[in-house]
Amino acid sequence: MKKTDLSYEAKILGLMEWGLSAKNAEDTLKKLEANGKILIHGSIGSGKTNLLNELIRLKNDNERFEYYTNEHNHELTNDNKDRLSINGQGDFVVIDGSKNKVDSLIKYLESYKSKCVIFTLITSSVQDIINMDKKITPYSDIIICMDRNIIHSVRINTIHDRLLFESTNKMDNSQSHLYPYAYIRSQWLKVLNPAQKAAVQLAYMNYSLEDGGLGSWYQEDGEIMEMDIPDLLQLCAIGIEQNIPGYTFLYGWLITVRDEYLPKPSSDLSSPDGKATSSHDLERLIKQYYAWSDRNDSFDKLLTFLDKDHIVID
């Protein structure tokens, strides 16, 4: 059977035979057919290059690829060798990397933002994986760990993950011992672009609410919560304008939090009579938020729009 004869369903089933779930197989195929960056890592002999050849086969048969390797000769199957780009201008890129060429890999990934890149990395220890997470992960959409010629684990990195990594690298902690965190954070947000700032504020809200509800987001005197809500309302307005699901709900929910919840915590500390009403409202509000089950998908769609179009938020 020719590769072009493979149906979408057959490709999904083929990836599942390597150990992927149906959902992860779909995500991998989508990135493979677009400009995704797919990292395959594992120890020597784990099956990295075998899976790399399989992913090449799943690409459209008419597409040619650029091939780069650091330490060894071609380990491509004969049918894949026939698709090597002659002039070095392939439709996608394959990098069969090595353990000690991380900086070279990063340069390649930065150069090929508009092309699909399938690449491998040797990781034989916990320290190798830690180093990979620090340096390579932010440039990867999907990270697949191979072991004994089968997929041991897979991690899907979202645009939210990437923007948070970029933002963290811009945070100046040199004076964190001199100023309160809220002040350090306010200065940090000023150096972020709109997509990065939105990623930080959405993540802080969501992580806090998932970790401990409204009280966790409020913290101490509610300064960060109060600081973020106006910006989050602007993000909601953009989401509504772009017809992204969930932002009409979030806009109204944030208004309620701002007008009904924010004024209460300080008074609750000195007014036992108001505690029951506040607890009731808090429970209602948090249940409403948890019911928005696809919120992470909505966050990613908004962040993709902000990142792609370099939106300026006043």
C-alpha positions as CSV (number, residue, x, y, z in Angstrom):
1,M,0.0,0.0,0.0
2,K,1.3,3.4,-0.9
3,K,1.7,5.9,1.9
4,T,-0.7,8.3,0.2
5,D,-3.4,5.5,0.4
6,L,-3.3,5.5,4.2
7,S,-6.5,7.0,5.6
8,Y,-6.5,9.3,8.6
9,E,-7.9,6.5,10.7
10,A,-5.2,4.1,9.6
11,K,-2.5,6.6,10.6
12,I,-4.1,7.0,14.0
13,L,-4.2,3.2,14.5
14,G,-0.6,3.0,13.3
15,L,0.6,5.5,15.9
16,M,-1.5,3.7,18.6
17,E,0.5,0.5,17.9
18,W,3.6,2.3,19.2
19,G,1.8,2.9,22.5
20,L,0.0,6.2,22.0
21,S,-3.5,6.8,23.2
22,A,-6.1,7.8,20.6
23,K,-6.0,11.4,21.8
24,N,-2.2,11.6,21.8
25,A,-2.1,9.9,18.4
26,E,-4.5,12.6,17.0
27,D,-2.4,15.4,18.6
28,T,0.8,14.0,17.1
29,L,-0.7,13.6,13.7
30,K,-2.0,17.2,13.7
31,K,1.4,18.5,14.6
32,L,3.0,16.2,12.0
33,E,0.7,17.6,9.3
34,A,1.3,21.2,10.3
35,N,4.5,22.9,11.5
36,G,4.8,21.1,14.8
37,K,8.1,20.3,16.6
38,I,8.2,16.6,17.7
39,L,11.0,15.5,20.0
40,I,11.8,11.8,20.4
41,H,14.2,11.0,23.2
42,G,15.6,7.9,24.9
43,S,18.8,6.0,25.5
44,I,20.9,4.4,22.7
45,G,18.9,1.5,21.2
46,S,15.6,2.6,22.7
47,G,13.9,2.9,19.2
48,K,14.2,6.6,18.7
49,T,15.2,6.4,15.1
50,N,12.7,3.6,14.4
51,L,9.9,5.9,15.4
52,L,11.5,8.8,13.5
53,N,11.3,6.7,10.3
54,E,7.7,5.9,11.1
55,L,6.7,9.6,11.5
56,I,8.5,10.4,8.2
57,R,6.4,7.7,6.5
58,L,3.2,9.2,7.9
59,K,4.0,12.5,6.2
60,N,2.5,13.1,2.8
61,D,4.4,11.0,0.2
62,N,4.9,14.0,-2.0
63,E,6.8,16.0,0.7
64,R,10.6,15.9,0.8
65,F,12.7,16.6,3.8
66,E,16.0,18.0,4.9
67,Y,18.1,15.7,7.0
68,Y,20.7,16.5,9.6
69,T,22.7,14.2,11.8
70,N,25.6,14.8,14.2
71,E,27.4,11.6,15.0
72,H,26.5,8.8,12.6
73,N,25.6,7.9,9.0
74,H,22.0,7.9,7.8
75,E,19.8,5.6,9.7
76,L,16.9,6.1,7.4
77,T,14.9,3.3,5.7
78,N,15.4,3.0,2.0
79,D,11.9,4.3,1.2
80,N,12.6,7.4,3.3
81,K,16.0,8.0,1.8
82,D,14.3,8.4,-1.6
83,R,12.5,11.5,-0.2
84,L,15.6,13.4,0.9
85,S,15.6,16.9,-0.5
86,I,18.2,17.4,-3.2
87,N,18.6,21.1,-2.9
88,G,18.3,21.4,0.9
89,Q,14.9,23.1,0.7
90,G,12.7,20.4,2.1
91,D,9.0,20.6,3.0
92,F,9.9,19.5,6.6
93,V,13.1,18.8,8.6
94,V,14.5,15.7,10.3
95,I,17.3,16.0,12.8
96,D,18.7,12.8,14.2
97,G,20.5,14.5,17.0
98,S,22.9,13.5,19.7
99,K,23.5,13.9,23.4
100,N,26.0,16.7,23.3
101,K,24.6,19.0,20.5
102,V,21.8,20.7,22.3
103,D,22.8,24.2,21.3
104,S,22.9,23.1,17.6
105,L,19.4,21.7,17.9
106,I,18.1,24.9,19.4
107,K,19.5,26.9,16.5
108,Y,17.9,24.5,14.0
109,L,14.5,24.8,15.8
110,E,14.7,28.6,15.9
111,S,15.5,28.6,12.1
112,Y,12.6,26.3,11.1
113,K,9.6,27.9,12.9
114,S,7.4,27.6,9.8
115,K,8.2,23.9,9.1
116,C,7.5,20.6,10.8
117,V,10.6,19.3,12.6
118,I,11.0,15.8,13.8
119,F,14.1,15.4,15.9
120,T,15.8,13.0,18.4
121,L,17.9,13.4,21.4
122,I,19.9,10.9,23.5
123,T,18.9,10.8,27.1
124,S,20.4,8.1,29.3
125,S,20.1,9.6,32.8
126,V,17.8,11.7,34.9
127,Q,20.3,14.6,34.6
128,D,20.0,14.3,30.8
129,I,16.2,14.7,31.0
130,I,16.5,17.6,33.4
131,N,18.8,19.4,31.0
132,M,16.5,18.6,28.1
133,D,13.6,20.1,30.1
134,K,15.5,23.3,30.7
135,K,16.7,23.8,27.2
136,I,14.8,21.9,24.6
137,T,11.3,21.5,26.0
138,P,10.2,25.1,25.2
139,Y,10.9,24.5,21.6
140,S,8.9,21.3,21.4
141,D,5.2,20.8,20.9
142,I,5.3,17.0,21.6
143,I,7.9,15.1,23.6
144,I,8.0,11.4,23.2
145,C,10.1,9.1,25.4
146,M,11.1,5.8,23.9
147,D,12.1,2.6,25.7
148,R,12.5,-0.9,24.2
149,N,11.1,0.2,20.9
150,I,7.8,1.4,22.3
151,I,6.6,4.8,23.5
152,H,7.1,5.0,27.2
153,S,5.6,8.4,27.8
154,V,4.4,11.4,25.8
155,R,3.9,15.0,26.8
156,I,2.0,17.6,24.8
157,N,3.3,21.1,25.3
158,T,0.7,23.9,24.6
159,I,1.3,27.5,23.6
160,H,0.5,28.3,27.2
161,D,3.5,26.2,28.3
162,R,5.8,28.0,25.9
163,L,4.6,31.5,26.8
164,L,5.0,30.8,30.5
165,F,8.6,29.5,29.9
166,E,9.4,32.7,27.9
167,S,7.9,34.8,30.6
168,T,9.8,33.1,33.5
169,N,13.0,33.8,31.7
170,K,12.2,37.5,31.8
171,M,11.6,37.6,35.5
172,D,14.3,39.5,37.5
173,N,14.7,37.9,40.9
174,S,17.8,39.9,41.8
175,Q,15.9,42.2,44.2
176,S,13.2,39.8,45.4
177,H,14.6,40.0,48.9
178,L,14.1,43.8,48.9
179,Y,10.5,44.2,47.7
180,P,7.2,42.4,48.2
181,Y,6.3,39.8,45.6
182,A,3.3,41.9,44.3
183,Y,5.7,44.7,43.4
184,I,8.2,42.4,41.8
185,R,5.4,40.8,39.8
186,S,4.0,44.2,38.7
187,Q,7.4,45.2,37.3
188,W,7.8,41.8,35.6
189,L,4.5,42.1,33.8
190,K,5.6,45.4,32.3
191,V,8.4,43.7,30.3
192,L,6.2,40.9,28.9
193,N,4.5,41.2,25.5
194,P,0.7,40.9,25.5
195,A,0.6,37.1,24.9
196,Q,3.1,36.4,27.6
197,K,1.4,38.7,30.1
198,A,-2.0,37.1,29.4
199,A,-0.4,33.6,29.8
200,V,0.9,34.6,33.3
201,Q,-2.3,36.1,34.5
202,L,-4.5,33.3,33.2
203,A,-2.3,30.7,34.7
204,Y,-2.1,32.5,38.0
205,M,-5.8,32.7,38.2
206,N,-6.4,29.1,37.1
207,Y,-3.7,27.5,39.2
208,S,-4.8,29.4,42.3
209,L,-8.5,28.5,41.8
210,E,-7.7,24.8,41.1
211,D,-5.4,24.7,44.1
212,G,-7.5,26.3,46.7
213,G,-10.5,28.2,45.3
214,L,-11.1,31.9,45.6
215,G,-9.3,32.1,48.9
216,S,-6.1,30.8,47.2
217,W,-6.4,33.4,44.4
218,Y,-7.1,36.2,47.0
219,Q,-4.2,35.5,49.3
220,E,-3.2,38.0,51.9
221,D,-4.7,41.3,51.0
222,G,-6.0,40.4,47.5
223,E,-3.5,42.8,45.8
224,I,-2.7,40.5,42.9
225,M,-6.3,39.4,42.4
226,E,-7.3,43.1,42.2
227,M,-4.4,43.9,40.0
228,D,-5.2,41.2,37.4
229,I,-9.0,41.4,37.1
230,P,-9.0,44.6,34.9
231,D,-6.6,42.9,32.5
232,L,-8.5,39.7,32.5
233,L,-11.7,41.5,31.6
234,Q,-9.9,43.0,28.6
235,L,-8.8,39.5,27.6
236,C,-12.4,38.4,27.9
237,A,-13.5,41.2,25.6
238,I,-11.0,40.0,23.0
239,G,-12.1,36.4,23.4
240,I,-15.8,37.4,23.0
241,E,-14.9,39.5,19.9
242,Q,-13.1,36.4,18.4
243,N,-16.0,34.1,19.2
244,I,-13.9,31.9,21.5
245,P,-16.2,29.9,23.7
246,G,-16.2,30.6,27.5
247,Y,-15.2,34.2,27.6
248,T,-18.8,35.5,27.9
249,F,-19.1,33.4,31.0
250,L,-15.7,34.4,32.4
251,Y,-16.4,38.1,31.8
252,G,-19.6,37.9,33.9
253,W,-18.0,35.7,36.5
254,L,-15.1,38.1,37.0
255,I,-17.5,41.0,37.4
256,T,-19.2,39.1,40.1
257,V,-15.9,38.3,41.8
258,R,-14.8,41.9,41.6
259,D,-18.1,43.4,42.9
260,E,-19.3,40.8,45.3
261,Y,-16.3,38.7,46.5
262,L,-13.4,41.1,46.7
263,P,-15.0,43.5,49.2
264,K,-15.9,40.7,51.6
265,P,-12.7,38.8,52.8
266,S,-11.4,41.7,54.9
267,S,-14.8,42.3,56.5
268,D,-15.2,38.5,57.2
269,L,-12.1,38.6,59.4
270,S,-13.9,40.9,61.8
271,S,-17.5,40.0,61.2
272,P,-18.6,36.5,62.2
273,D,-22.1,37.3,61.0
274,G,-21.0,37.7,57.4
275,K,-19.1,34.5,57.3
276,A,-21.9,32.2,56.4
277,T,-23.1,34.4,53.5
278,S,-19.5,34.7,52.2
279,S,-19.0,30.9,52.4
280,H,-22.2,30.3,50.4
281,D,-21.2,32.8,47.7
282,L,-17.7,31.4,47.5
283,E,-19.0,27.9,47.0
284,R,-21.4,29.0,44.3
285,L,-18.7,31.0,42.5
286,I,-16.1,28.3,42.5
287,K,-18.6,25.7,41.4
288,Q,-19.5,27.9,38.4
289,Y,-15.8,28.2,37.5
290,Y,-15.1,24.5,37.8
291,A,-18.1,23.8,35.5
292,W,-16.2,25.6,32.7
293,S,-14.4,22.3,31.9
294,D,-12.8,23.3,28.6
295,R,-11.2,26.4,29.9
296,N,-7.6,25.4,29.1
297,D,-8.6,24.9,25.5
298,S,-10.2,28.4,25.5
299,F,-7.0,29.9,27.1
300,D,-4.9,28.3,24.3
301,K,-7.1,29.7,21.5
302,L,-6.9,33.2,22.9
303,L,-3.2,33.0,23.5
304,T,-2.7,31.7,19.9
305,F,-4.6,34.7,18.6
306,L,-2.5,37.1,20.8
307,D,0.8,35.5,19.9
308,K,0.1,35.2,16.2
309,D,-1.1,38.7,15.6
310,H,1.0,40.5,18.2
311,I,-2.1,42.2,19.7
312,V,-1.5,45.4,21.7
313,I,-3.7,45.7,24.8
314,D,-4.1,49.2,26.2
